[in-house]
Amino acid sequence: MRIPVTQMSNEVLLRQLLDAMPSYVFLVDKDVSILDYNAAAGAFLGIGRRDILRHRAGEVFNCLHSRDVQAGCGYGPACQSCLVRGAVNEAFTGKKCVRRQVTMELCSGRTVKKLQVLITAAPFAYQGHERAVLIIEDLGGLAAFQPLLQSDSNLAHLKTKPGAARLRA
């Protein structure tokens, strides 16, 4: 039997909605500390909640620069050009949604994998606290269409130039 949405608790509805999304969805604060995340993000990270919640994104993603300084993610010289932190900061500062297509380099041991992603950061306030939803969408499946975008003048306006972020998984 189907339960009408109006009879579901807001918490259950929100959790089911977030977990249905294939993109990696994070709820973050101004310091880009992760306050919550969806099932796809948890599967992607492959670590426990204790190692994710209340930790900064660069530490959770094993960013190459998260250990450059003792203070950690967000405080090293390279953090000024971090595309994830930059998108979240710009969303908070401009009070608007920010979207950027970037190339993330994920490192595991000596292996580096380039991942084409779309980063979205959108700010909102909840119970007097400023928060942002950070969404990382894997565009890898769309790579096959890149030659079409480059050759078809009708589609050329859809192209964006990717940046680069060096992160370790």
C-alpha positions as CSV (number, residue, x, y, z in Angstrom):
1,M,0.0,0.0,0.0
2,R,1.3,3.4,-1.0
3,I,1.7,6.0,1.8
4,P,0.7,9.5,0.8
5,V,3.6,12.0,1.1
6,T,1.4,14.1,3.5
7,Q,1.5,11.2,6.0
8,M,5.2,10.7,5.9
9,S,7.3,12.5,8.5
10,N,9.5,15.3,7.0
11,E,12.6,13.5,8.3
12,V,11.8,10.3,6.6
13,L,10.7,12.0,3.4
14,L,13.9,14.1,3.3
15,R,16.2,11.0,3.9
16,Q,14.4,9.0,1.2
17,L,14.7,11.9,-1.2
18,L,18.4,12.4,-0.6
19,D,19.2,8.7,-0.7
20,A,17.4,8.3,-4.0
21,M,19.8,10.8,-5.7
22,P,22.7,9.2,-7.5
23,S,24.9,12.3,-7.0
24,Y,27.1,12.8,-3.9
25,V,25.1,15.2,-1.7
26,F,26.6,16.8,1.4
27,L,25.2,19.3,3.9
28,V,28.0,21.6,5.0
29,D,28.6,24.7,7.1
30,K,30.8,27.7,6.3
31,D,34.0,25.8,7.2
32,V,32.9,23.1,4.7
33,S,32.5,20.7,7.6
34,I,30.2,17.8,6.6
35,L,27.0,17.8,8.7
36,D,25.2,15.1,6.8
37,Y,25.3,13.3,3.4
38,N,23.3,10.9,1.3
39,A,23.8,7.2,0.6
40,A,25.6,7.7,-2.8
41,A,28.2,10.0,-1.0
42,G,28.7,7.4,1.7
43,A,29.3,4.6,-0.8
44,F,31.7,6.8,-2.8
45,L,33.7,7.7,0.3
46,G,33.7,4.1,1.7
47,I,34.4,5.2,5.3
48,G,32.2,5.3,8.4
49,R,30.0,8.1,9.6
50,R,32.4,8.8,12.5
51,D,35.1,9.7,9.9
52,I,32.8,11.9,7.9
53,L,30.5,13.9,10.1
54,R,31.9,17.1,11.6
55,H,35.1,16.8,9.5
56,R,36.1,19.2,6.7
57,A,35.5,18.0,3.2
58,G,39.2,18.1,2.3
59,E,40.0,15.8,5.2
60,V,37.2,13.4,4.3
61,F,38.2,13.4,0.6
62,N,41.8,13.0,1.5
63,C,42.8,16.2,-0.3
64,L,46.5,16.3,-1.1
65,H,46.7,19.6,0.7
66,S,44.6,18.9,3.8
67,R,47.7,18.2,5.8
68,D,49.9,21.0,4.4
69,V,49.5,22.9,7.7
70,Q,48.7,21.7,11.2
71,A,45.3,23.5,11.2
72,G,44.2,21.3,8.3
73,C,41.8,21.7,5.4
74,G,41.0,25.3,4.6
75,Y,44.1,26.8,6.1
76,G,47.0,25.9,3.8
77,P,48.3,28.1,0.9
78,A,46.7,25.8,-1.7
79,C,43.2,26.1,0.0
80,Q,42.8,29.5,-1.5
81,S,42.4,27.9,-4.9
82,C,40.4,24.9,-3.8
83,L,37.5,24.5,-6.2
84,V,35.2,22.8,-3.7
85,R,35.9,25.3,-0.9
86,G,35.7,28.2,-3.4
87,A,32.3,27.2,-4.6
88,V,30.9,26.8,-1.1
89,N,32.5,30.2,0.0
90,E,31.1,31.9,-3.1
91,A,27.7,30.5,-2.5
92,F,27.7,31.8,1.1
93,T,29.1,35.2,0.2
94,G,26.9,35.8,-2.8
95,K,23.8,34.1,-1.3
96,K,23.3,32.3,-4.6
97,C,23.7,28.9,-6.2
98,V,27.2,28.3,-7.7
99,R,27.9,25.6,-10.3
100,R,31.3,24.6,-11.8
101,Q,32.5,21.8,-14.0
102,V,35.9,20.7,-12.8
103,T,38.4,17.8,-13.1
104,M,39.1,16.2,-9.7
105,E,42.2,14.0,-9.4
106,L,41.5,11.3,-6.9
107,C,44.5,9.5,-5.5
108,S,44.6,6.1,-3.9
109,G,48.2,5.0,-3.2
110,R,50.1,5.7,-6.4
111,T,47.1,5.5,-8.6
112,V,45.5,8.8,-9.9
113,K,42.0,8.8,-11.5
114,K,40.7,11.9,-13.2
115,L,37.0,12.4,-12.5
116,Q,34.9,15.0,-14.5
117,V,32.4,16.4,-12.0
118,L,29.9,19.2,-11.7
119,I,30.1,20.9,-8.3
120,T,27.0,22.7,-7.1
121,A,26.9,24.7,-3.9
122,A,23.7,26.4,-2.7
123,P,23.3,28.3,0.6
124,F,20.2,28.2,2.9
125,A,19.4,29.0,6.5
126,Y,17.9,26.5,8.9
127,Q,16.9,27.3,12.5
128,G,19.2,30.4,12.5
129,H,22.2,28.6,11.1
130,E,23.8,29.2,7.7
131,R,24.3,25.9,5.7
132,A,24.9,24.9,2.1
133,V,24.1,21.8,0.1
134,L,27.2,20.6,-1.8
135,I,26.5,18.3,-4.7
136,I,29.2,16.5,-6.7
137,E,27.9,15.0,-9.9
138,D,30.0,12.5,-11.8
139,L,30.0,13.6,-15.5
140,G,32.1,10.6,-16.6
141,G,29.3,9.1,-18.5
142,L,28.9,12.3,-20.5
143,A,32.5,12.2,-21.7
144,A,31.5,10.3,-24.9
145,F,29.4,13.3,-26.0
146,Q,32.3,15.9,-25.7
147,P,33.3,15.5,-29.4
148,L,29.7,16.4,-30.3
149,L,29.8,19.5,-28.2
150,Q,33.0,20.6,-29.8
151,S,31.8,20.0,-33.4
152,D,28.2,21.1,-33.3
153,S,27.9,24.9,-33.3
154,N,24.3,24.6,-32.0
155,L,25.6,22.9,-28.9
156,A,28.9,24.9,-28.4
157,H,27.3,27.2,-25.8
158,L,26.9,24.2,-23.4
159,K,30.7,23.7,-23.0
160,T,32.5,25.0,-20.0
161,K,36.2,24.9,-19.2
162,P,37.1,22.6,-16.3
163,G,39.5,23.5,-13.5
164,A,41.5,21.0,-11.5
165,A,41.4,19.8,-8.0
166,R,43.8,17.3,-6.6
167,L,42.1,15.1,-4.1
168,R,42.8,11.6,-2.8
169,A,40.1,9.0,-2.3
